[in-house]
Amino acid sequence: MTDQQIIAIAITVFAVLAGSIFNNVRISDLNTGLSARIAETNAGLNRRIEDLRDVLRAEMRADMTKLEGKLDTIINMLGHLDSRVTKLEEKQASS
């Protein structure tokens, strides 16, 4: 093997090694950037989920308050009906 061939092989090997090192650095940079972006997206999603949960809880409380009001009205109506039925039963029993 001549000196020129050895130099050509050495330059080729050096170029391949330099390219590999450069790619490793680029992959590492990409990995770091993607990790940061994923963490940022995850935090944003968690925030949105918390906000949505708070809104849903407030809506559920409002709905429960409405239902309680309607239930009180129904109980009142049943009390009036019960007293009317009792009066009718007393009237029929006395006849």
C-alpha positions in Angstrom: 0.0 0.0 0.0 1.3 3.4 -0.9 1.4 6.5 1.2 -1.3 8.1 -0.9 -3.6 5.1 -0.3 -3.0 5.2 3.4 -3.7 8.9 3.5 -6.9 8.5 1.5 -8.1 5.7 3.8 -7.2 7.8 6.9 -9.1 10.8 5.5 -12.1 8.7 4.7 -12.1 7.1 8.2 -11.7 10.5 9.8 -14.6 12.0 7.7 -16.8 9.1 8.8 -15.9 9.5 12.5 -16.4 13.3 12.3 -19.8 12.8 10.7 -20.8 10.2 13.3 -19.8 12.6 16.2 -21.6 15.5 14.5 -24.8 13.4 14.1 -24.7 12.3 17.7 -24.5 15.9 18.8 -27.4 16.8 16.5 -29.5 13.9 17.8 -28.7 14.9 21.4 -29.8 18.5 20.6 -33.0 17.1 18.9 -33.7 14.9 21.9 -33.3 17.8 24.4 -35.5 20.1 22.3 -38.2 17.4 21.9 -38.1 16.7 25.6 -38.6 20.3 26.5 -41.4 20.7 23.9 -43.2 17.6 25.2 -42.9 18.8 28.8 -44.3 22.2 27.8 -47.2 20.6 25.9 -47.9 18.3 28.9 -48.0 21.2 31.3 -50.4 23.1 29.0 -52.7 20.1 28.7 -52.7 19.6 32.5 -53.6 23.3 32.9 -56.5 23.0 30.4 -57.7 19.8 32.1 -57.7 21.6 35.5 -59.6 24.5 34.1 -62.2 22.2 32.5 -62.6 20.3 35.7 -63.2 23.5 37.6 -65.8 24.6 35.1 -67.6 21.2 35.2 -67.6 21.3 39.0 -69.2 24.7 39.0 -71.8 23.7 36.4 -72.6 20.6 38.5 -73.0 22.7 41.6 -75.4 25.0 39.8 -77.4 22.0 38.4 -77.6 20.5 41.9 -78.9 23.7 43.3 -81.6 23.9 40.7 -82.5 20.2 41.3 -82.7 20.9 45.1 -85.1 23.8 44.4 -87.3 21.7 42.2 -87.3 18.9 44.8 -88.4 21.3 47.5 -91.2 22.4 45.3 -92.3 18.8 44.7 -92.2 18.1 48.4 -94.3 21.2 49.1 -96.8 20.1 46.5 -96.9 16.5 47.9 -97.6 18.0 51.4 -100.5 20.0 50.0 -101.9 17.0 48.2 -101.5 14.9 51.3 -103.5 17.4 53.4 -106.2 17.5 50.7 -106.5 13.7 50.6 -106.7 13.6 54.4 -109.5 16.2 54.4 -111.3 14.2 51.7 -110.9 11.0 53.6 -112.2 12.7 56.8 -115.2 14.1 54.9 -116.0 10.7 53.4 -115.6 9.0 56.8 -118.0 11.4 58.4 -120.7 11.0 55.7 
